[in-house]
Amino acid sequence: EKFGSGGEALLYYIGLDMGVKAAESHKKMAEVLGLREPDEITRILGASIFTSTGWGSMQIEEFTLNPHHAVVTVCNNFECEIAPASKQPYGQLTRGLIAGYLSHLLGLEMEVNETECVARGDPHCRFECKPRK
C-alpha cells in the first residue's frame, strides 16, 4: 500500500525473475525424471514445489498448448492472506512468478491476470494465463 503501483510493479518483476529461475531449474530436474511436456513439468514439479515452500497450495486447473492457455488456482496464498481487504487483486509476486515460469517453459511471453483473489474476499486466488499480444 505504501509504495502504490510502483511497489506492485516491483513485486511483479521480482516474481517474474523468480519464475524464470525456477523453470530453468525444473527443466533440468525434468530431464532426469523423463518429463518432456511443459504441462507435465508445471503440474508435477512447478505446482508441487510451490506448494512445498509453504507459499500456498497450487493447482493447475487447465493447461493447453494449442492454444497456449493455463488456469492456476492458489489456495492459502501467503501474499494475499496477509493483505488488507482490497478491491483489486493483490498477488503481484505470485502473478509474476507464474508468468516467468510459463514464459520460460513455453518459449513465449505469457500474460497472467489474477481474476480471483483472497484479498478481495474470493475463496482462493485464480490466475488466467495466455500469450501476450
ABEGO torsion letter per residue (X at the ends): XAAEAAAAAAAAAAAAAAAAAAAAAAAAAAAAAGBABAAAAAAAAAAAAAAAAGAEBBBBABBBAOBBBBBBBBBGBAAAAABBBBABBABAAAAAAAAAAAAAAAGBBBBBBBABBAAAGBABBBBBBBBBX
